[in-house]
């Protein structure tokens, strides 16, 4: 019995993919990043903007994002991007609203988009974000 070389190549590739997926899972590679506390959020913010030193933060209940404010009143928004966090210092084009217990932040940047965060103190952050550039 002779096996078609293309079928053999396909089978070998399939086995290799399954093994690599299992290995990545066993090593706990990938996954979703989570923020557990202010220091983790501050570290992630420092990776986004060198020198950003937050004095206040609000971390989403599920750890999948955060808002941070520095001493100058700048507000940074963090959201998951792959296995890291992407962030933006919000400009006056940013706006925020609430829906139930969710804070919805529109960064004003089409490429970064809107972010939804489940925060306990969402109303405080809505006011702060909507006041950016109005001081």
WOGI-V490424 format. One record per backbone hydrogen bond with DSSP energy under -1.0 kcal/mol. NH is the residue of the N-H (numbers start at 1). CO is the residue of the C=O. E is the energy in kcal/mol with one decimal. If there is no record, write none. Layout:
NH|CO|E  NH|CO|E
//
This chain:
8|4|-2.2  9|5|-2.5  10|6|-2.5  11|7|-2.5  12|8|-2.5  13|9|-2.5  14|10|-2.5  15|11|-2.3  16|12|-2.3  17|13|-2.4  18|14|-2.3  19|15|-2.4  20|16|-2.4  21|17|-2.5  22|18|-2.3  23|19|-2.5  24|20|-2.5  25|21|-2.0  26|22|-2.7  27|23|-2.1  28|25|-1.2  29|24|-2.8  35|63|-2.5  41|37|-2.0  42|38|-2.8  43|39|-2.1  44|40|-2.2  45|41|-2.4  46|42|-2.1  47|43|-1.4  48|44|-1.2  49|45|-2.7  52|49|-2.2  55|69|-3.1  56|69|-1.7  58|67|-2.6  60|65|-2.4  61|118|-2.7  63|60|-2.1  66|78|-1.5  67|58|-2.3  68|76|-2.4  69|56|-2.7  70|74|-2.1  73|70|-1.7  76|68|-3.0  77|88|-2.8  78|66|-2.9  79|86|-2.7  81|84|-2.9  84|81|-1.6  86|79|-3.1  88|77|-1.8  90|75|-3.2  94|91|-1.7  95|106|-2.3  97|104|-2.0  99|102|-2.4  102|99|-2.4  103|117|-3.5  104|97|-3.1  105|115|-3.0  106|95|-2.9  107|113|-1.2  113|109|-2.8  115|105|-2.5  117|103|-2.7  125|121|-1.3  126|122|-2.2  127|123|-1.9  128|124|-1.9  129|125|-2.7  130|126|-2.5  132|129|-1.3  134|131|-2.3
//
